[in-house]
């Protein structure tokens, strides 16, 4: 079992439903900005208040009930935007069940999931309009990404005869119903333990499954996260992860609204730094790939400008002063903070393990770095590194279990590594229409089998070593965790990413790797005319060097160069089952 620690948790207000959360936040923070939106791409940010947010949700929810959608499943798909958020809450807070869909899915996959869920309505941004032109579903509603009203006195456009239904049409029609005294959505009772969210997993190791979540699942997880990560109404975050994913929808959307803070929508990955400055963001929620890239750019810029030596001296000075309780990191690293808008203070990373060197590197610069571990089936957070605990020496850990949960390690080996099993009120109701698959992972007493492998240290902090399904077992019985080998490989500057798996050869199981070279780094160092054979030779020598740091049985014996991108989820996790037999061009014999 995980150790039950008596941490100085941050205080939280008790909630049992998202509807309660929004109603209270709208009352407490009525005139504060809930969202920062742009009237058009490239325009400055404008504010939408908590009062307007609740008004728009109530209006849309009232109209959805008027359309006969009580108790029905309503899908939402598209780019992160204000209308996506309002549609989500209008569906979940009194209409029926919301079904957020991955915008990276193919048209065929979207149709399949809509059919499995039996959705009666779908909200979509214009990008996806062509997908639904001829799709048979009772209600199709188009949302826009830019140009939302920021003043409720502004009249919304009325639907003209024969015109396609838009989000604005429904909100405007809902406003009229509210004015006439309709209260069915306002007064709707929410059962906190019924399914109100149906989320399909991203499927890194197999086909997607429908995860059934309740209001209590999500509300508990929001409170538990706020107990270890202090967010205030003065904070602002930049929404960059796909909003359909639980990591973003819980951590980057609901949590922010619970605390009375603000969320700005970014304009794309190439605009992250620009939007951080425009929004004056203080908190950034993201995946390791984003933060590792940011960290690499800090050092590249320092090296190009001849300031790398000064940066190293600054880090040493900051460590000394911080140990004495003197915090002047913003002055020491002023240029670094200015690059990210000047106000960024906290980085929250999840969905995959961040390189411990990058974790410590950001902490050395004075940023608070929090790493969480979660699963869609757990709403999602099951553990996290608290902002009030020393984290530097535990940079490889994802922290202790959240306050309301607990861990056990099943069938640990001699190193204490076994399957991570978790229990808490944030665990899903089950997989939609999949009782056998539910029974395979969810015990009757509530313990959920994550399929991940790891161990707990003496303080109850969790370390993840890999996925159970990915473990490579040699003929001599040695267990090799691909994720561990990939971490060593990916640290090399000539390698962008890797995928490690086992291959059968000469009556044994050997470690094989697909390598995607860091072409930008290679061409910058060796010139644009560096040939494929030269790159192959460089990677071969690089693998030899990496192998010297690994035990003999973990060494990479076979590799291939991959020139195209790995197939990934929208949170940038490599889909192993789709990549193992794909992309191989040259092999080490």
C-alpha positions as CSV (number, residue, x, y, z in Angstrom):
1,X,0.0,0.0,0.0
2,X,1.1,3.6,-0.5
3,X,2.2,5.4,2.6
4,X,-0.4,7.7,4.0
5,X,1.4,11.0,4.6
6,X,0.2,13.9,6.6
7,X,1.0,16.6,4.1
8,X,0.2,20.3,4.5
9,X,-2.4,20.2,1.8
10,X,-3.9,23.4,0.4
11,X,-7.4,24.1,1.5
12,X,-10.2,23.4,-1.0
13,X,-13.9,24.0,-1.1
14,X,-16.0,20.9,-1.2
15,X,-17.9,20.1,-4.4
16,X,-19.7,17.0,-5.7
17,X,-20.7,18.1,-9.2
18,X,-19.4,20.3,-12.0
19,X,-22.7,22.2,-11.9
20,X,-22.1,23.1,-8.3
21,X,-18.6,24.1,-9.1
22,X,-19.6,26.5,-11.9
23,X,-22.5,28.0,-10.0
24,X,-20.3,28.8,-7.0
25,X,-17.4,30.1,-9.2
26,X,-19.8,32.3,-11.2
27,X,-21.1,33.8,-7.9
28,X,-17.7,34.2,-6.3
29,X,-15.8,35.5,-9.3
30,X,-18.7,37.0,-11.4
31,X,-16.8,39.9,-13.0
32,X,-13.4,38.2,-13.2
33,X,-12.2,36.9,-16.5
34,X,-12.8,33.1,-17.0
35,X,-11.5,33.0,-20.6
36,X,-9.3,35.1,-22.8
37,X,-10.3,34.9,-26.4
38,X,-9.4,36.5,-29.7
39,X,-11.9,38.2,-32.0
40,X,-9.7,37.1,-34.9
41,X,-6.4,35.3,-35.3
42,X,-3.5,37.7,-34.4
43,X,-5.8,40.1,-32.5
44,X,-5.2,41.0,-28.8
45,X,-6.9,38.9,-26.1
46,X,-10.4,40.0,-24.9
47,X,-12.0,38.8,-21.7
48,X,-15.1,36.7,-21.1
49,X,-16.3,36.9,-17.5
50,X,-17.5,34.1,-15.2
51,X,-21.0,35.8,-15.2
52,X,-21.1,35.5,-19.0
53,X,-19.8,32.0,-19.0
54,X,-22.6,30.7,-16.8
55,X,-25.2,32.7,-18.7
56,X,-24.0,31.1,-22.0
57,X,-24.0,27.6,-20.5
58,X,-27.5,28.1,-19.1
59,X,-28.8,29.5,-22.4
60,X,-27.3,26.7,-24.5
61,X,-28.4,24.0,-22.0
62,X,-31.9,25.3,-22.0
63,X,-32.1,25.2,-25.8
64,X,-30.7,21.7,-25.9
65,X,-33.4,20.5,-23.6
66,X,-36.0,22.3,-25.7
67,X,-34.6,20.2,-28.7
68,X,-35.5,17.0,-26.9
69,X,-31.9,16.0,-25.9
70,X,-32.6,15.3,-22.3
71,X,-30.6,12.2,-21.3
72,X,-29.0,11.9,-24.7
73,X,-25.3,11.7,-25.7
74,X,-23.9,14.8,-27.3
75,X,-20.5,14.8,-29.0
76,X,-18.0,17.7,-29.2
77,X,-15.0,17.9,-31.5
78,X,-12.7,20.6,-32.8
79,X,-10.0,23.1,-31.9
80,X,-9.8,24.4,-28.3
81,X,-12.1,27.4,-28.1
82,X,-14.7,29.0,-25.8
83,X,-17.6,27.5,-27.6
84,X,-16.2,24.0,-27.1
85,X,-16.1,24.6,-23.4
86,X,-19.6,26.0,-23.2
87,X,-20.9,23.1,-25.2
88,X,-19.2,20.6,-22.9
89,X,-20.7,22.1,-19.8
90,X,-24.2,22.6,-21.3
91,X,-24.2,18.9,-22.2
92,X,-22.9,17.6,-18.9
93,X,-24.6,19.9,-16.4
94,X,-28.2,19.0,-17.0
95,X,-28.8,17.9,-20.5
96,X,-27.3,14.4,-20.9
97,X,-23.9,12.8,-21.5
98,X,-21.0,14.7,-23.2
99,X,-18.8,12.7,-25.6
100,X,-15.6,14.6,-26.3
101,X,-13.9,13.3,-29.4
102,X,-10.2,13.4,-30.5
103,X,-9.9,15.9,-33.3
104,X,-7.0,13.8,-34.8
105,X,-9.2,10.9,-35.5
106,X,-10.0,9.9,-39.1
107,X,-13.5,10.5,-40.4
108,X,-14.2,6.7,-40.3
109,X,-13.0,6.5,-36.7
110,X,-15.2,9.4,-35.7
111,X,-18.2,7.8,-37.3
112,X,-17.5,4.5,-35.5
113,X,-17.3,6.2,-32.1
114,X,-20.5,8.3,-32.7
115,X,-22.2,5.0,-33.6
116,X,-20.9,3.2,-30.5
117,X,-22.1,6.1,-28.3
118,X,-25.3,6.5,-30.2
119,X,-24.9,10.3,-30.2
120,X,-28.0,12.4,-31.1
121,X,-26.1,15.7,-31.6
122,X,-22.6,16.9,-32.4
123,X,-20.9,20.2,-32.0
124,X,-18.0,20.8,-34.3
125,X,-15.7,23.6,-35.4
126,X,-15.7,24.6,-39.1
127,X,-12.5,22.5,-39.8
128,X,-14.7,19.4,-39.4
129,X,-17.8,20.6,-41.2
130,X,-17.0,18.5,-44.3
131,X,-17.0,15.3,-42.1
132,X,-20.7,15.7,-41.3
133,X,-22.2,17.1,-44.5
134,X,-23.8,13.8,-45.3
135,X,-23.7,12.1,-41.9
136,X,-27.0,11.1,-40.5
137,X,-27.4,12.5,-37.0
138,X,-30.5,14.4,-35.7
139,X,-28.6,17.6,-34.8
140,X,-25.4,19.1,-36.2
141,X,-24.1,22.4,-34.7
142,X,-21.2,24.4,-36.0
143,X,-18.9,26.3,-33.6
144,X,-16.4,29.0,-34.3
145,X,-12.9,29.4,-32.9
146,X,-12.5,33.1,-33.0
147,X,-14.9,36.1,-32.6
148,X,-17.1,35.3,-29.6
149,X,-18.9,38.1,-28.0
150,X,-17.4,39.5,-24.8
151,X,-20.5,41.6,-23.9
152,X,-23.8,40.0,-23.2
153,X,-25.7,43.0,-24.4
154,X,-24.4,42.2,-27.9
155,X,-27.3,40.5,-29.9
156,X,-26.5,37.2,-31.3
157,X,-27.4,36.4,-35.0
158,X,-30.8,34.9,-35.6
159,X,-31.1,31.8,-37.7
160,X,-32.5,32.4,-41.2
161,X,-34.7,29.9,-43.1
162,X,-32.6,27.1,-44.6
163,X,-29.5,28.2,-42.7
164,X,-27.3,25.6,-41.0
165,X,-27.5,25.6,-37.2
166,X,-24.7,27.3,-35.4
167,X,-23.7,27.5,-31.7
168,X,-24.6,31.2,-31.7
169,X,-28.1,30.5,-33.0
170,X,-28.8,28.0,-30.2
171,X,-27.4,30.3,-27.4
172,X,-29.5,33.2,-28.7
173,X,-32.6,31.0,-28.8
174,X,-31.8,29.7,-25.3
175,X,-31.6,33.3,-24.1
176,X,-35.2,33.9,-25.2
177,X,-36.4,30.7,-23.5
178,X,-34.7,31.9,-20.3
179,X,-36.4,35.3,-20.6
180,X,-39.7,33.5,-20.9
181,X,-39.1,31.8,-17.6
182,X,-37.9,28.3,-18.7
183,X,-36.0,26.7,-15.8
184,X,-35.7,23.0,-16.7
185,X,-31.9,23.3,-17.3
186,X,-31.3,25.7,-14.3
187,X,-33.2,23.4,-11.9
188,X,-31.9,20.1,-13.3
189,X,-30.8,17.7,-10.6
190,X,-27.5,16.0,-11.2
191,X,-26.8,12.5,-9.8
192,X,-23.1,12.8,-9.0
193,X,-22.6,9.0,-9.4
194,X,-24.3,8.5,-12.8
195,X,-22.3,8.6,-16.1
196,X,-22.3,12.1,-17.6
197,X,-19.0,11.9,-19.5
198,X,-18.1,9.2,-22.1
199,X,-14.4,9.5,-23.1
200,X,-12.7,7.2,-25.5
201,X,-9.1,6.3,-24.6
202,X,-6.3,7.3,-27.0
203,X,-5.3,3.7,-27.4
204,X,-1.4,3.6,-27.3
205,X,-1.4,-0.2,-27.0
206,X,-4.8,-1.2,-28.4
207,X,-8.1,0.0,-29.8
208,X,-10.0,2.8,-28.0
209,X,-12.4,2.0,-25.1
210,X,-15.3,4.2,-23.9
211,X,-14.5,5.3,-20.3
212,X,-17.6,6.2,-18.2
213,X,-17.0,9.1,-15.8
214,X,-19.3,10.7,-13.2
215,X,-19.5,14.2,-11.8
216,X,-18.1,12.8,-8.5
217,X,-15.1,11.3,-10.3
218,X,-14.2,14.6,-11.8
219,X,-15.1,16.8,-8.8
220,X,-13.0,14.7,-6.4
221,X,-10.0,14.8,-8.8
222,X,-10.3,18.6,-9.2
223,X,-10.2,19.0,-5.4
224,X,-7.3,16.5,-5.0
225,X,-5.2,18.3,-7.6
226,X,-5.8,21.7,-6.0
227,X,-4.7,20.3,-2.7
228,X,-1.1,19.8,-4.1
229,X,-1.0,22.6,-6.7
230,X,-1.8,26.1,-5.5
231,X,-3.7,28.1,-8.1
232,X,-5.2,31.5,-7.3
233,X,-7.8,33.8,-9.1
234,X,-4.8,35.9,-10.2
235,X,-3.4,33.0,-12.2
236,X,-3.7,32.7,-16.0
237,X,-3.0,29.6,-18.0
238,X,-2.5,29.0,-21.7
239,X,-4.6,26.1,-23.2
240,X,-2.4,24.2,-25.6
241,X,-3.2,20.5,-25.1
242,X,-6.2,19.0,-26.9
243,X,-9.2,19.8,-24.8
244,X,-11.0,16.5,-25.3
245,X,-8.2,14.8,-23.3
246,X,-8.8,14.4,-19.5
247,X,-5.5,15.9,-18.7
248,X,-6.5,19.2,-20.3
249,X,-10.2,19.1,-19.6
250,X,-9.7,18.4,-15.9
251,X,-6.4,20.2,-15.1
252,X,-6.5,22.9,-17.7
253,X,-10.2,23.7,-17.8
254,X,-12.3,22.6,-14.8
255,X,-9.5,23.2,-12.2
256,X,-8.9,26.7,-13.5
257,X,-12.6,27.5,-13.3
258,X,-12.9,26.0,-9.8
259,X,-10.2,28.3,-8.6
260,X,-11.5,31.4,-10.3
261,X,-8.5,31.8,-12.6
262,X,-8.4,32.5,-16.3
263,X,-7.6,30.4,-19.4
264,X,-6.4,31.8,-22.7
265,X,-6.6,29.8,-26.0
266,X,-3.4,29.6,-28.0
267,X,-3.2,30.0,-31.7
268,X,-0.9,27.0,-32.5
269,X,2.4,25.5,-31.4
270,X,4.5,28.1,-33.3
271,X,2.7,30.9,-31.3
272,X,3.1,29.4,-27.8
273,X,5.8,31.9,-26.7
274,X,4.0,34.8,-28.3
275,X,0.7,33.9,-26.7
276,X,2.3,33.3,-23.3
277,X,3.4,36.9,-23.3
278,X,0.1,38.3,-24.6
279,X,-1.9,36.4,-22.1
280,X,0.6,37.1,-19.3
281,X,0.3,33.4,-18.4
282,X,1.5,32.3,-14.9
283,X,0.8,28.5,-15.2
284,X,1.4,26.2,-18.2
285,X,0.0,22.7,-18.4
286,X,1.6,20.6,-21.0
287,X,3.3,17.3,-22.0
288,X,7.1,16.6,-21.7
289,X,7.7,17.1,-25.4
290,X,6.7,20.8,-25.1
291,X,8.8,21.5,-22.0
292,X,11.8,19.5,-23.2
293,X,11.7,21.6,-26.4
294,X,11.4,24.8,-24.4
295,X,14.4,23.9,-22.2
296,X,16.5,22.9,-25.2
297,X,15.8,26.3,-26.8
298,X,16.9,28.1,-23.6
299,X,20.3,26.5,-23.8
300,X,20.7,26.8,-27.6
301,X,20.0,30.5,-27.4
302,X,22.5,30.9,-24.5
303,X,25.2,29.1,-26.5
304,X,24.5,31.1,-29.6
305,X,24.7,34.4,-27.7
306,X,27.8,33.3,-25.8
307,X,25.9,33.4,-22.5
308,X,26.0,29.7,-21.6
309,X,28.8,30.2,-19.1
310,X,26.9,33.0,-17.4
311,X,23.7,30.9,-17.3
312,X,25.6,28.1,-15.5
313,X,27.1,30.5,-13.0
314,X,23.6,31.9,-12.4
315,X,22.2,28.4,-11.7
316,X,25.0,27.8,-9.2
317,X,24.3,31.2,-7.5
318,X,20.5,30.5,-7.5
319,X,21.0,27.1,-5.8
320,X,23.1,28.7,-3.1
321,X,20.7,31.6,-2.4
322,X,17.6,29.3,-2.6
323,X,19.1,27.0,0.0
324,X,19.4,30.1,2.3
325,X,15.7,31.1,1.6
326,X,16.6,33.9,-0.7
327,X,14.6,33.8,-3.9
328,X,15.9,36.2,-6.6
329,X,15.7,33.9,-9.6
330,X,13.6,36.3,-11.6
331,X,16.4,38.8,-11.5
332,X,19.1,36.3,-12.1
333,X,17.3,34.8,-15.1
334,X,15.4,37.9,-16.2
335,X,16.0,37.2,-20.0
336,X,14.6,33.6,-19.6
337,X,11.5,34.7,-17.8
338,X,10.9,37.5,-20.3
339,X,11.1,35.0,-23.2
340,X,8.0,33.3,-21.7
341,X,6.0,36.5,-21.1
342,X,7.6,37.5,-17.8
343,X,5.0,36.0,-15.4
344,X,5.3,32.2,-15.8
345,X,5.9,30.6,-12.4
346,X,4.5,27.0,-12.6
347,X,4.9,24.2,-15.1
348,X,2.6,21.2,-14.8
349,X,3.6,18.2,-16.9
350,X,1.9,14.9,-17.5
351,X,0.7,12.3,-20.0
352,X,4.3,10.9,-20.1
353,X,7.4,11.0,-18.0
354,X,9.6,14.1,-18.4
355,X,13.4,13.8,-18.5
356,X,14.6,14.2,-14.9
357,X,17.4,16.5,-16.2
358,X,14.8,18.8,-17.8
359,X,12.7,18.7,-14.6
360,X,15.8,19.7,-12.5
361,X,16.9,22.2,-15.1
362,X,13.6,24.2,-14.9
363,X,13.7,24.1,-11.1
364,X,17.3,25.4,-11.2
365,X,15.9,28.4,-13.1
366,X,13.4,29.0,-10.3
367,X,10.3,27.6,-11.9
368,X,8.0,25.3,-9.9
369,X,7.7,22.1,-11.8
370,X,5.0,19.6,-10.9
371,X,4.7,16.2,-12.5
372,X,1.6,14.1,-12.4
373,X,0.6,10.6,-13.4
374,X,-2.9,9.9,-14.5
375,X,-5.1,7.8,-16.7
376,X,-8.4,8.5,-18.5
377,X,-10.0,5.8,-16.3
378,X,-9.1,7.9,-13.2
379,X,-10.4,11.3,-14.3
380,X,-7.2,11.4,-14.7
381,X,-4.8,12.2,-11.8
382,X,-3.7,9.4,-9.4
383,X,-0.5,11.0,-8.2
384,X,1.4,14.2,-8.3
385,X,4.5,16.0,-6.9
386,X,3.1,18.6,-4.4
387,X,4.3,22.2,-4.7
388,X,5.0,22.3,-1.0
389,X,7.4,19.3,-1.0
390,X,11.1,19.2,-2.0
391,X,11.1,17.7,-5.5
392,X,14.6,18.2,-6.8
393,X,16.0,14.9,-5.4
394,X,12.9,13.0,-6.6
395,X,12.9,14.3,-10.2
396,X,12.2,10.9,-11.6
397,X,9.1,10.4,-9.5
398,X,5.5,11.2,-10.2
399,X,4.8,11.8,-6.5
400,X,2.6,10.2,-3.9
401,X,-1.0,9.1,-4.4
402,X,-3.5,12.0,-4.3
403,X,-5.2,12.5,-0.9
404,X,-8.3,10.5,-1.6
405,X,-6.5,7.6,-3.3
406,X,-4.0,4.8,-2.5
407,X,-1.6,2.5,-4.4
408,X,-0.5,-1.0,-4.1
409,X,2.2,-2.8,-6.2
410,X,1.1,-6.2,-7.4
411,X,3.5,-9.1,-7.7
412,X,6.7,-7.0,-7.2
413,X,10.0,-8.5,-8.4
414,X,13.3,-8.4,-6.5
415,X,13.6,-4.7,-7.2
416,X,10.1,-4.0,-5.9
417,X,8.7,-3.4,-9.4
418,X,5.3,-4.6,-10.2
419,X,1.9,-3.5,-11.6
420,X,0.6,-0.2,-10.2
421,X,-2.9,-0.8,-8.8
422,X,-4.9,2.2,-7.6
423,X,-8.1,2.8,-5.6
424,X,-10.0,6.1,-5.1
425,X,-13.3,7.9,-5.7
426,X,-12.0,9.2,-9.1
427,X,-11.9,5.7,-10.6
428,X,-14.3,5.3,-13.6
429,X,-17.7,3.6,-13.5
430,X,-16.4,1.1,-16.1
431,X,-15.9,0.7,-19.9
432,X,-19.0,1.5,-22.0
433,X,-20.8,-1.7,-23.1
434,X,-17.6,-3.7,-22.2
435,X,-18.3,-5.7,-19.0
436,X,-15.6,-8.2,-19.7
437,X,-12.9,-5.6,-20.2
438,X,-14.2,-3.7,-17.1
439,X,-13.9,-6.8,-15.0
440,X,-10.4,-7.4,-16.3
441,X,-9.1,-4.2,-14.8
442,X,-11.5,-3.2,-12.1
443,X,-11.8,-5.4,-9.0
444,X,-15.1,-5.5,-7.1
445,X,-13.6,-3.6,-4.1
446,X,-12.6,-0.7,-6.4
447,X,-8.9,-1.5,-7.1
448,X,-8.0,-0.4,-10.7
449,X,-5.2,-2.2,-12.5
450,X,-3.4,0.4,-14.5
451,X,-1.3,-1.9,-16.7
452,X,1.7,0.3,-15.8
453,X,4.8,-1.0,-13.9
454,X,6.5,0.8,-11.1
455,X,7.7,0.9,-7.5
456,X,7.2,3.0,-4.4
457,X,10.0,4.5,-2.4
458,X,10.2,4.6,1.4
459,X,8.2,7.9,1.4
460,X,5.4,6.4,-0.8
461,X,6.4,8.3,-3.9
462,X,5.7,6.5,-7.1
463,X,8.3,5.8,-9.9
464,X,7.0,4.4,-13.2
465,X,9.2,2.0,-15.1
466,X,7.0,1.2,-18.1
467,X,3.9,-0.6,-19.4
468,X,3.3,-4.2,-18.5
469,X,2.4,-5.0,-22.1
470,X,5.6,-3.5,-23.4
471,X,8.1,-5.4,-21.2
472,X,10.7,-7.4,-23.1
473,X,11.5,-10.7,-21.5
474,X,14.8,-12.4,-22.5
475,X,15.3,-16.2,-22.7
476,X,17.2,-16.0,-19.4
477,X,14.2,-14.4,-17.7
478,X,15.5,-10.8,-17.6
479,X,12.9,-8.0,-17.8
480,X,13.7,-5.0,-20.0
481,X,11.5,-1.9,-19.8
482,X,11.6,-0.2,-23.2
483,X,10.8,3.2,-21.7
484,X,14.0,3.1,-19.6
485,X,16.2,2.3,-22.7
486,X,14.4,5.0,-24.7
487,X,15.2,7.5,-22.0
488,X,18.9,6.8,-22.5
489,X,18.6,6.9,-26.2
490,X,16.6,10.1,-26.4
491,X,19.1,12.1,-24.3
492,X,21.5,12.0,-27.2
493,X,21.5,15.2,-29.2
494,X,21.6,13.4,-32.5
495,X,18.3,11.5,-31.7
496,X,14.9,13.1,-31.8
497,X,12.9,10.1,-30.6
498,X,13.0,6.3,-30.4
499,X,10.8,3.3,-30.0
500,X,12.3,0.2,-28.4
501,X,10.8,-3.3,-28.7
502,X,11.9,-6.9,-28.7
503,X,12.7,-9.1,-31.7
504,X,13.2,-12.8,-31.8
505,X,16.7,-13.8,-33.2
506,X,18.9,-16.8,-32.7
507,X,16.7,-18.4,-30.1
508,X,16.7,-15.2,-27.9
509,X,14.8,-12.0,-27.6
510,X,17.0,-9.0,-28.5
511,X,16.4,-5.3,-28.0
512,X,15.6,-3.5,-31.2
513,X,15.0,0.3,-31.7
514,X,13.5,2.5,-34.3
515,X,15.4,5.8,-34.3
516,X,14.2,9.1,-35.6
517,X,17.3,11.2,-36.0
518,X,17.4,14.9,-34.9
519,X,17.9,16.0,-38.5
520,X,18.0,19.7,-37.7
521,X,20.8,19.2,-35.2
522,X,22.7,16.9,-37.6
523,X,22.4,19.2,-40.6
524,X,23.4,22.3,-38.5
525,X,26.5,20.5,-37.3
526,X,27.6,18.5,-40.4
527,X,26.0,20.5,-43.2
528,X,22.9,20.1,-45.4
529,X,24.8,17.7,-47.8
530,X,25.2,15.1,-45.0
531,X,24.0,11.9,-46.7
532,X,21.6,9.1,-45.5
533,X,24.6,6.7,-45.2
534,X,26.5,9.2,-43.1
535,X,23.5,9.6,-40.8
536,X,23.2,5.9,-40.5
537,X,26.8,5.6,-39.5
538,X,26.5,8.5,-37.0
539,X,23.5,6.8,-35.4
540,X,25.3,3.4,-35.3
541,X,28.2,5.0,-33.4
542,X,25.9,6.8,-31.2
543,X,24.0,3.6,-30.2
544,X,27.4,2.0,-29.5
545,X,28.2,4.8,-27.1
546,X,24.8,4.5,-25.4
547,X,25.2,0.8,-25.1
548,X,28.3,1.3,-23.0
549,X,26.2,2.9,-20.3
550,X,23.7,0.0,-20.2
551,X,23.9,-3.5,-18.7
552,X,24.7,-6.1,-21.4
553,X,21.2,-7.6,-21.5
554,X,19.6,-4.1,-22.1
555,X,21.9,-3.1,-25.0
556,X,20.4,-2.3,-28.4
557,X,21.4,-5.0,-30.8
558,X,19.3,-4.1,-33.8
559,X,18.1,-0.7,-35.0
560,X,16.5,1.0,-38.0
561,X,16.4,4.7,-39.1
562,X,12.9,6.2,-39.3
563,X,12.6,9.3,-41.6
564,X,8.9,9.9,-41.0
565,X,7.1,10.9,-37.8
566,X,5.9,8.2,-35.4
567,X,2.1,7.7,-35.2
568,X,1.1,9.4,-32.0
569,X,-1.8,10.3,-29.8
570,X,-2.9,13.9,-29.5
571,X,-0.9,14.2,-26.3
572,X,2.2,13.2,-28.3
573,X,2.6,9.6,-26.9
574,X,3.9,7.1,-29.5
575,X,1.3,4.5,-30.4
576,X,3.5,1.4,-30.0
577,X,1.1,-1.1,-31.6
578,X,0.9,1.0,-34.8
579,X,4.6,1.7,-35.0
580,X,6.5,-1.5,-34.2
581,X,6.3,-2.9,-37.8
582,X,6.3,0.5,-39.5
583,X,8.9,2.9,-40.7
584,X,11.9,0.6,-40.8
585,X,14.4,1.4,-43.6
586,X,17.8,0.1,-42.6
587,X,18.7,-2.5,-40.0
588,X,21.9,-3.3,-38.1
589,X,22.9,-6.8,-39.1
